């Protein structure tokens, strides 16, 4: 996973949390966004995305 991909995932996760805690989203939609945000944040920290492996996608720079 490339560094730009990790940064985008972390920013999206933070945005999902902010939407929930500011009350913009609530209920089922809010909880779904929180779950998606958690997955994005975890995959960002682990530098691994299972879907990328399944679909043979790489966002790393070629050396």
N, CA, C and O atoms as a printed pandas DataFrame, in Angstrom:
     atom_number atom_name residue_name chain_id  residue_number  x_coord  y_coord  z_coord
0              1         N          UNK        A               1    0.848   -1.158    0.000
1              2        CA          UNK        A               1    0.000    0.000    0.000
2              3         C          UNK        A               1    0.903    1.232    0.000
3              4         O          UNK        A               1    1.824    1.338    0.809
4              5         N          UNK        A               2    0.631    2.149   -0.905
5              6        CA          UNK        A               2    1.426    3.358   -1.016
6              7         C          UNK        A               2    1.101    4.374    0.064
7              8         O          UNK        A               2    0.061    4.286    0.717
8              9         N          UNK        A               3    1.986    5.333    0.250
9             10        CA          UNK        A               3    1.788    6.323    1.312
10            11         C          UNK        A               3    0.591    7.225    1.025
11            12         O          UNK        A               3   -0.114    7.615    1.956
12            13         N          UNK        A               4    0.346    7.564   -0.232
13            14        CA          UNK        A               4   -0.825    8.385   -0.558
14            15         C          UNK        A               4   -2.110    7.634   -0.217
15            16         O          UNK        A               4   -3.062    8.227    0.289
16            17         N          UNK        A               5   -2.138    6.334   -0.491
17            18        CA          UNK        A               5   -3.291    5.504   -0.176
18            19         C          UNK        A               5   -3.540    5.476    1.328
19            20         O          UNK        A               5   -4.684    5.580    1.772
20            21         N          UNK        A               6   -2.472    5.335    2.112
21            22        CA          UNK        A               6   -2.606    5.306    3.571
22            23         C          UNK        A               6   -3.156    6.633    4.105
23            24         O          UNK        A               6   -4.010    6.647    4.992
24            25         N          UNK        A               7   -2.663    7.739    3.560
25            26        CA          UNK        A               7   -3.114    9.058    4.018
26            27         C          UNK        A               7   -4.582    9.268    3.672
27            28         O          UNK        A               7   -5.347    9.763    4.501
28            29         N          UNK        A               8   -4.981    8.902    2.476
29            30        CA          UNK        A               8   -6.381    9.059    2.065
30            31         C          UNK        A               8   -7.294    8.212    2.937
31            32         O          UNK        A               8   -8.359    8.674    3.348
32            33         N          UNK        A               9   -6.893    6.981    3.223
33            34        CA          UNK        A               9   -7.697    6.115    4.088
34            35         C          UNK        A               9   -7.842    6.698    5.491
35            36         O          UNK        A               9   -8.931    6.680    6.064
36            37         N          UNK        A              10   -6.752    7.211    6.039
37            38        CA          UNK        A              10   -6.809    7.788    7.380
38            39         C          UNK        A              10   -7.704    9.027    7.398
39            40         O          UNK        A              10   -8.474    9.211    8.341
40            41         N          UNK        A              11   -7.618    9.872    6.380
41            42        CA          UNK        A              11   -8.457   11.073    6.317
42            43         C          UNK        A              11   -9.933   10.715    6.183
43            44         O          UNK        A              11  -10.782   11.355    6.804
44            45         N          UNK        A              12  -10.247    9.704    5.383
45            46        CA          UNK        A              12  -11.634    9.266    5.250
46            47         C          UNK        A              12  -12.165    8.701    6.564
47            48         O          UNK        A              12  -13.326    8.918    6.912
48            49         N          UNK        A              13  -11.325    7.982    7.284
49            50        CA          UNK        A              13  -11.732    7.440    8.574
50            51         C          UNK        A              13  -12.012    8.560    9.572
51            52         O          UNK        A              13  -12.996    8.507   10.311
52            53         N          UNK        A              14  -11.156    9.565    9.592
53            54        CA          UNK        A              14  -11.361   10.708   10.486
54            55         C          UNK        A              14  -12.634   11.449   10.106
55            56         O          UNK        A              14  -13.383   11.881   10.983
56            57         N          UNK        A              15  -12.887   11.603    8.812
57            58        CA          UNK        A              15  -14.106   12.279    8.349
58            59         C          UNK        A              15  -15.350   11.514    8.793
59            60         O          UNK        A              15  -16.335   12.126    9.207
60            61         N          UNK        A              16  -15.317   10.190    8.712
61            62        CA          UNK        A              16  -16.463    9.380    9.133
62            63         C          UNK        A              16  -16.727    9.548   10.624
63            64         O          UNK        A              16  -17.878    9.662   11.043
64            65         N          UNK        A              17  -15.680    9.563   11.413
65            66        CA          UNK        A              17  -15.832    9.748   12.864
66            67         C          UNK        A              17  -16.378   11.139   13.173
67            68         O          UNK        A              17  -17.256   11.295   14.022
68            69         N          UNK        A              18  -15.858   12.134   12.486
69            70        CA          UNK        A              18  -16.325   13.509   12.718
70            71         C          UNK        A              18  -17.799   13.670   12.337
71            72         O          UNK        A              18  -18.543   14.351   13.043
72            73         N          UNK        A              19  -18.224   13.061   11.247
73            74        CA          UNK        A              19  -19.637   13.128   10.855
74            75         C          UNK        A              19  -20.535   12.505   11.913
75            76         O          UNK        A              19  -21.620   13.017   12.191
76            77         N          UNK        A              20  -20.093   11.418   12.495
77            78        CA          UNK        A              20  -20.896   10.746   13.519
78            79         C          UNK        A              20  -20.952   11.555   14.811
79            80         O          UNK        A              20  -22.031   11.761   15.367
80            81         N          UNK        A              21  -19.803   12.012   15.289
81            82        CA          UNK        A              21  -19.775   12.689   16.578
82            83         C          UNK        A              21  -20.304   14.120   16.541
83            84         O          UNK        A              21  -20.652   14.673   17.584
84            85         N          UNK        A              22  -20.370   14.726   15.361
85            86        CA          UNK        A              22  -20.980   16.055   15.266
86            87         C          UNK        A              22  -22.489   15.968   15.064
87            88         O          UNK        A              22  -23.171   16.993   15.063
88            89         N          UNK        A              23  -23.011   14.768   14.894
89            90        CA          UNK        A              23  -24.445   14.577   14.773
90            91         C          UNK        A              23  -24.968   14.715   13.352
91            92         O          UNK        A              23  -26.181   14.696   13.143
92            93         N          UNK        A              24  -24.099   14.852   12.385
93            94        CA          UNK        A              24  -24.546   14.968   10.996
94            95         C          UNK        A              24  -25.130   13.641   10.525
95            96         O          UNK        A              24  -26.139   13.621    9.820
96            97         N          UNK        A              25  -24.505   12.544   10.907
97            98        CA          UNK        A              25  -25.054   11.217   10.624
98            99         C          UNK        A              25  -25.371   10.539   11.946
99           100         O          UNK        A              25  -24.687   10.740   12.949
100          101         N          UNK        A              26  -26.418    9.737   11.924
101          102        CA          UNK        A              26  -26.786    9.015   13.151
102          103         C          UNK        A              26  -27.472    7.716   12.755
103          104         O          UNK        A              26  -27.684    7.445   11.573
104          105         N          UNK        A              27  -27.803    6.943   13.726
105          106        CA          UNK        A              27  -28.510    5.697   13.482
106          107         C          UNK        A              27  -27.673    4.692   12.708
107          108         O          UNK        A              27  -26.463    4.570   12.902
108          109         N          UNK        A              28  -28.361    3.974   11.822
109          110        CA          UNK        A              28  -27.709    2.921   11.057
110          111         C          UNK        A              28  -26.632    3.471   10.132
111          112         O          UNK        A              28  -25.555    2.885   10.018
112          113         N          UNK        A              29  -26.908    4.583    9.474
113          114        CA          UNK        A              29  -25.917    5.179    8.581
114          115         C          UNK        A              29  -24.674    5.592    9.353
115          116         O          UNK        A              29  -23.555    5.371    8.889
116          117         N          UNK        A              30  -24.855    6.183   10.511
117          118        CA          UNK        A              30  -23.726    6.595   11.336
118          119         C          UNK        A              30  -22.884    5.418   11.781
119          120         O          UNK        A              30  -21.655    5.483   11.758
120          121         N          UNK        A              31  -23.537    4.348   12.184
121          122        CA          UNK        A              31  -22.801    3.165   12.621
122          123         C          UNK        A              31  -22.086    2.501   11.448
123          124         O          UNK        A              31  -20.973    2.001   11.609
124          125         N          UNK        A              32  -22.711    2.490   10.273
125          126        CA          UNK        A              32  -22.065    1.922    9.089
126          127         C          UNK        A              32  -20.828    2.740    8.729
127          128         O          UNK        A              32  -19.786    2.169    8.406
128          129         N          UNK        A              33  -20.926    4.065    8.780
129          130        CA          UNK        A              33  -19.770    4.908    8.492
130          131         C          UNK        A              33  -18.662    4.698    9.512
131          132         O          UNK        A              33  -17.483    4.711    9.160
132          133         N          UNK        A              34  -19.029    4.504   10.769
133          134        CA          UNK        A              34  -18.025    4.232   11.802
134          135         C          UNK        A              34  -17.313    2.907   11.523
135          136         O          UNK        A              34  -16.096    2.809   11.683
136          137         N          UNK        A              35  -18.063    1.897   11.110
137          138        CA          UNK        A              35  -17.461    0.595   10.808
138          139         C          UNK        A              35  -16.526    0.701    9.598
139          140         O          UNK        A              35  -15.421    0.160    9.614
140          141         N          UNK        A              36  -16.970    1.390    8.565
141          142        CA          UNK        A              36  -16.131    1.573    7.384
142          143         C          UNK        A              36  -14.885    2.371    7.750
143          144         O          UNK        A              36  -13.783    2.052    7.302
144          145         N          UNK        A              37  -15.060    3.405    8.559
145          146        CA          UNK        A              37  -13.922    4.195    9.010
146          147         C          UNK        A              37  -12.929    3.368    9.805
147          148         O          UNK        A              37  -11.719    3.540    9.659
148          149         N          UNK        A              38  -13.431    2.472   10.645
149          150        CA          UNK        A              38  -12.551    1.611   11.433
150          151         C          UNK        A              38  -11.741    0.681   10.528
151          152         O          UNK        A              38  -10.544    0.488   10.740
152          153         N          UNK        A              39  -12.395    0.112    9.526
153          154        CA          UNK        A              39  -11.695   -0.772    8.588
154          155         C          UNK        A              39  -10.632    0.010    7.814
155          156         O          UNK        A              39   -9.512   -0.470    7.636
156          157         N          UNK        A              40  -10.981    1.208    7.359
157          158        CA          UNK        A              40  -10.015    2.030    6.630
158          159         C          UNK        A              40   -8.817    2.382    7.500
159          160         O          UNK        A              40   -7.677    2.344    7.037
160          161         N          UNK        A              41   -9.071    2.721    8.755
161          162        CA          UNK        A              41   -7.983    3.081    9.656
162          163         C          UNK        A              41   -7.093    1.880    9.973
163          164         O          UNK        A              41   -5.869    2.004   10.005
164          165         N          UNK        A              42   -7.695    0.740   10.205
165          166        CA          UNK        A              42   -6.913   -0.464   10.505
166          167         C          UNK        A              42   -6.055   -0.869    9.313
167          168         O          UNK        A              42   -4.876   -1.184    9.477
168          169         N          UNK        A              43   -6.638   -0.862    8.109
169          170        CA          UNK        A              43   -5.857   -1.238    6.932
170          171         C          UNK        A              43   -4.763   -0.217    6.655
171          172         O          UNK        A              43   -3.709   -0.563    6.121
172          173         N          UNK        A              44   -5.008    1.031    7.015
173          174        CA          UNK        A              44   -3.986    2.062    6.841
174          175         C          UNK        A              44   -2.798    1.811    7.753
175          176         O          UNK        A              44   -1.651    1.935    7.324
176          177         N          UNK        A              45   -3.057    1.460    8.999
177          178        CA          UNK        A              45   -1.970    1.204    9.949
178          179         C          UNK        A              45   -1.238   -0.102    9.666
179          180         O          UNK        A              45   -0.036   -0.205    9.909
180          181         N          UNK        A              46   -1.949   -1.096    9.156
181          182        CA          UNK        A              46   -1.327   -2.395    8.883
182          183         C          UNK        A              46   -0.620   -2.447    7.531
183          184         O          UNK        A              46    0.103   -3.403    7.250
184          185         N          UNK        A              47   -0.820   -1.435    6.694
185          186        CA          UNK        A              47   -0.238   -1.403    5.343
186          187         C          UNK        A              47   -0.663   -2.614    4.523
187          188         O          UNK        A              47    0.114   -3.115    3.709
188          189         N          UNK        A              48   -1.874   -3.083    4.726
189          190        CA          UNK        A              48   -2.364   -4.269    4.030
190          191         C          UNK        A              48   -3.853   -4.152    3.806
191          192         O          UNK        A              48   -4.601   -3.848    4.734
192          193         N          UNK        A              49   -4.294   -4.392    2.579
193          194        CA          UNK        A              49   -5.713   -4.397    2.255
194          195         C          UNK        A              49   -6.045   -5.737    1.606
195          196         O          UNK        A              49   -5.514   -6.048    0.539
196          197         N          UNK        A              50   -6.906   -6.530    2.224
197          198        CA          UNK        A              50   -7.244   -7.840    1.661
198          199         C          UNK        A              50   -7.838   -7.749    0.252
199          200         O          UNK        A              50   -7.579   -8.620   -0.578
200          201         N          UNK        A              51   -8.617   -6.727   -0.027
201          202        CA          UNK        A              51   -9.197   -6.583   -1.364
202          203         C          UNK        A              51   -8.133   -6.331   -2.419
203          204         O          UNK        A              51   -8.267   -6.784   -3.556
204          205         N          UNK        A              52   -7.082   -5.616   -2.056
205          206        CA          UNK        A              52   -5.989   -5.391   -3.002
206          207         C          UNK        A              52   -5.320   -6.713   -3.375
207          208         O          UNK        A              52   -4.919   -6.908   -4.522
208          209         N          UNK        A              53   -5.204   -7.609   -2.415
209          210        CA          UNK        A              53   -4.604   -8.914   -2.675
210          211         C          UNK        A              53   -5.498   -9.735   -3.600
211          212         O          UNK        A              53   -5.006  -10.366   -4.535
212          213         N          UNK        A              54   -6.786   -9.734   -3.352
213          214        CA          UNK        A              54   -7.723  -10.507   -4.170
214          215         C          UNK        A              54   -7.711  -10.030   -5.615
215          216         O          UNK        A              54   -7.699  -10.840   -6.542
216          217         N          UNK        A              55   -7.714   -8.698   -5.808
217          218        CA          UNK        A              55   -7.778   -8.133   -7.151
218          219         C          UNK        A              55   -6.408   -7.805   -7.746
219          220         O          UNK        A              55   -6.327   -7.199   -8.814
220          221         N          UNK        A              56   -5.342   -8.197   -7.068
221          222        CA          UNK        A              56   -3.955   -7.960   -7.534
222          223         C          UNK        A              56   -3.689   -6.486   -7.824
223          224         O          UNK        A              56   -3.144   -6.141   -8.873
224          225         N          UNK        A              57   -4.073   -5.626   -6.897
225          226        CA          UNK        A              57   -3.847   -4.189   -7.024
226          227         C          UNK        A              57   -2.690   -3.803   -6.124
227          228         O          UNK        A              57   -2.571   -4.307   -5.008
228          229         N          UNK        A              58   -1.842   -2.913   -6.604
229          230        CA          UNK        A              58   -0.746   -2.392   -5.803
230          231         C          UNK        A              58   -0.680   -0.891   -5.988
231          232         O          UNK        A              58   -0.711   -0.401   -7.117
232          233         N          UNK        A              59   -0.588   -0.154   -4.889
233          234        CA          UNK        A              59   -0.449    1.297   -4.955
234          235         C          UNK        A              59    0.936    1.732   -4.535
235          236         O          UNK        A              59    1.177    2.923   -4.338
236          237         N          UNK        A              60    1.849    0.790   -4.393
237          238        CA          UNK        A              60    3.243    1.116   -4.048
238          239         C          UNK        A              60    3.969    1.639   -5.271
239          240         O          UNK        A              60    3.633    1.300   -6.406
240          241         N          UNK        A              61    4.961    2.463   -5.024
241          242        CA          UNK        A              61    5.794    2.955   -6.106
242          243         C          UNK        A              61    6.666    1.830   -6.622
243          244         O          UNK        A              61    7.168    1.014   -5.848
244          245         N          UNK        A              62    6.840    1.789   -7.917
245          246        CA          UNK        A              62    7.717    0.774   -8.517
246          247         C          UNK        A              62    9.164    1.199   -8.297
247          248         O          UNK        A              62    9.508    2.361   -8.516
248          249         N          UNK        A              63   10.014    0.271   -7.867
249          250        CA          UNK        A              63   11.434    0.588   -7.627
250          251         C          UNK        A              63   12.275    0.051   -8.746
251          252         O          UNK        A              63   13.496    0.212   -8.733
